[in-house]
Amino acid sequence: MRRIVIVALLVLLSLSLFSCASEKDYLIKIETRHGDMYAVLFDETPKHKQNFIDLAKAGRYDSTEFHRIIENFMIQGGDVFGKEQLPEEEWYTIPAEIKPGLIHKKGNIAAARQGNNVNPERRSSGTQFYIVEGKKYTQTELVTDMKLLSETFFKYIQLSSNAEVKEKYTELYEAKEFDALNEMMLAEKENLETFFRVNLEKPMTPQQIEAYTTVGGTPHLDNEYTVFGQVIKGLEVMELLAKEETGARDKPVNPVYMKVSVEHLPKSTITKQYGFQYTD
């Protein structure tokens, strides 16, 4: 009986080790004239993951461009439909897979989409994606409803007793010193909350606060767009791309083409070579 138990345990152990060793994932490689980026796609967004892999395997992303670039915000590309000159009726979309824990921190990959006015279901483009650059935030700035703060501050400076504050605000606005404007408004936050008896904060998770105050990103896009992947090597390439000179509609003056390939590798290899830690 004891021998049977030992044999059973050994079988279970070997099966477990085999499972761990054989567990694989897709490594995404995005080649550009600035260098290469490597990424993994999230299992929590299976429709977006499979769609991207299928397009890459078929070579359909190759020779598409990063056609919209805004420094300190994001780089967007992958317009397969435009490259292939498909009629608009063939521009398929993907159901939203917006997950609370998948946020717009720097280096994450998300699906582009049409606005809520024509796309209330927040369905994603079938091909276009963007890589987040964003910026770092102070915790005060991050947990403040900046839109409501701005509206409240504007009401505040209309009071005759605040003429000097209004004059300073106008000077900064005309000079387009928007960071200084934000600092000015944030410095008055507690005073405004007391004066108008209003709460100017917005809820943020510990995960969001940690990510956006250390790595950076674009928090205002959270829960609006599907985040489905992460660049695990080559963030410096994304940063170089973000500095491209752009013209009308944020399109680079010199085209930035991409080539996208996929490789099916053991997860242990991806962790060892790229430092990405998988979670159970």
N, C-alpha and C positions, 0 to 999 in steps of 0.2 A: 504493500500500500504506500509506504514511504517513498519507494522508488518511483511509483506512478506519479505521486505528487511532485517530486523533484523534476521528472521528465516534463510534466505539464508546465511547471514554472519556467523551465529552460525554453520550451517552445514559445510561451508567451513573451519571454524576454527577447528571443531572437526575432519574433514578429514585430515587436515594438521597435527594436533597433533597425530592422529592415525598413519599417515605415518611416522612421525619422530620416534615414539615409536616403530614401528614394523620394521624399517629399520635394516637389519642385515648384518653381515659379518662373514667370516670364520676366526677363531683364530687357528693358527697352533702351535702345541706343538712338540718340538723335544727333546726327552729324550736321555741322554748320561750318562756314568758313572761319568762325572764331574758335572752333574746337568742338568737342563732343560732350554731350550730356547723357547721363545714365539714369534710368528711373524704374520704379516698380509701380504697379497699379494695385488698387485696394480690392480685396475680396468682398468688402462691404458694398461695393458698387458693381455687381457682376455684369449688368447690361453694358455699362460704359467700358468696363475692362475688356470684355469679349469683343465689342465693336472696334475698339482701338487696335487690339491684337489682329483682328481679321483684316483691317485696312492696312496695317503695317506689313503683315505677311504677304499681302497681295501687291505690295509696292505702290499703293495708291497715294501714300503721303510723299513719296519721293518727288522732288522738284516743286512741291508746294512751298509757299513762302511764310516767313513771319511777317505778315503784312500790316500789322498794327502794333506799334511799340510806344509805350508811354513810360518814361523813366520814373522810378520810384512807385510804379504801379504794377505793370505787367507787360509781358510780350505775348502776342496772340498770332496764331497761324493755323495751318492745316486745312485750307479751303480746297478740299478735294473736288467738290462740286464745281467750283469755278475753274479749276485747272482742267477738269474733264469736259467743261462746257456742257454740263447736263442741264436739261430743261428744269425749271423751278419745281414742277410737279414731282420730280424725282429727288428732291432735297428732303430726305427723310429726317425725322427727329427721334430722340430717345426719351422715354419717360424719366422724369426727374428721380434721382436717387440721393436726395439731400439728407445727410446724416448729421445729427448734432455734434458728434465728436470729430468730424472731418472739417477742419477749418482752413481759412485762407492764410496760413502762415507762409513765410518766404520759402520758395522752392516747391510748393505744392502745385499740382496740375488740376485744372478745372475745365469744365465744358462751357463754351460760349453758348449764348442763346439769344432769342429775340426778347424784347421787353415785355413786362407784365400786361401792357395795354392790348397786345395782340397774342400774348402767350401766358394766360393766367395760370396754366398748369406747370409753368416753368420747365417745359420740355427742352432738352438740350439739342444743339446742332448735332447732326449726325457725324460731323467730321472736325469742326473747328474747336480748338482748345487754347487755353492760355496758361502760362507759367507765372506764378505770383512773384513779384519783387517786393513791392510795398516799402514800408519804413518801420523803424522802431518807434514806440510810443512810451510816454511816461504813464504811470498808472493813473494819475489824475486825469490826463487827457483821455485815456482809454475808457474809463468808467463814466465819463461825462457825455451826456446827450448833446453833442456839439451843435446840432441844428436848433434845439430848444434853447441852448445857451446863447447862441447868436441872436435868436429872436428876442429873448428876454433882455439881453444886453442892449440891443437896438432901442427897445422901449425905454430902457433906463437912461440912455444918453439923450433922449428927447426932452427930459426934464431940464428946466432952465438952470437948476442948481448944478447940473453936470456939464455945463458948456465947455469947460476945459478938457474934460474926458472926451467929449464929442469931437473937439478940434483935433486931439491926438489920434483918435480913431480914424478921422477923415484923412489925415496926413499919411497914416500907415496904409490905408486902403488905396489911396491914389498912387502911392509908391509901390503897390502890389507886394507889400511886406506881410504876407499872409501868416507866416509862422509867428511873427511878432504880434500880429492881431490876435491869434489864438492864445498866445501867452498873456496878453493883456486881458482878454475875456476870462481866461481861467483864473487869473489872479483875483477877479471880482466875483468868482463863483459863489462863495459862502455869503458874501454881502447880498448878492442878487437873490439867493434862496431865502434869506431872512426878510429882505425888503418886499419881495413879491409873494412870499409864503408858497414857494414852488420847489419841487424836487427835480434837480437837473441831472440826476444820475440815471444810468441805464444798467440793466443786469449783465454781468459778464461772468463766465465760469472761471474757476482757477486755472484751467487749461488754457483758456484764451489769454488771461492776464500773463501767465508765464511765457507763452509763445510770443505775444506781441510786444512785450517789454524787453525780451532778450534777443529773439531771432528777427522779429518784425513780420510784417505782412499787410493785408488789407482787410481789417475786421468788418468794415461796413458791408462786405459781400457775403458774410456768413449767413447761412440759412436761406440764401437767395439763388445760389448756383451750385451745381453738383461738383464737389471736389472728389476726384477719383484716382489720384496718383501723387507721387512724390519724387522729385529729383534727388538721387542719393549720391551722385558725384557730378561735378561740373557746374556748380552754382556760379563760379567765376565766369563761365561762358555766358550764362544768362545775363550776368551783370554787364558784360561787354556788349551783348546784343541790345541791352536796354539803353546804352549810350549812343546807339546809331543815330545819325542825323535823319530827321524825318521832315516830310512835307505835308501836303494836304491829307487830311483824315489820318494823321499819325502814321503814314506809310513811309518806310525807309527810303531815302533818296537812292541808295544803292541796294538792290534787292538782296534779301537774306534767304537763301534757299535751304531746305532741309532734306535729309535722307533718313528714313526711320527703319530700323530693323529690330527683330526680336530674337532672343535666345532663351531656350528652355533649360534652366540650370537648377541644380539642387539648391534649396534655400540656404543650406550650410555654406555653400560656395559664395552665394551673394553676400551673406553676412561676413564671411572671412575677407572677401576682396573689397567690399564696399562699405562695410560697417553698419549695414541696415539690420536692425533688430526686429525680428518678427515677434508678434504677441499671439498667445493662444486665443 
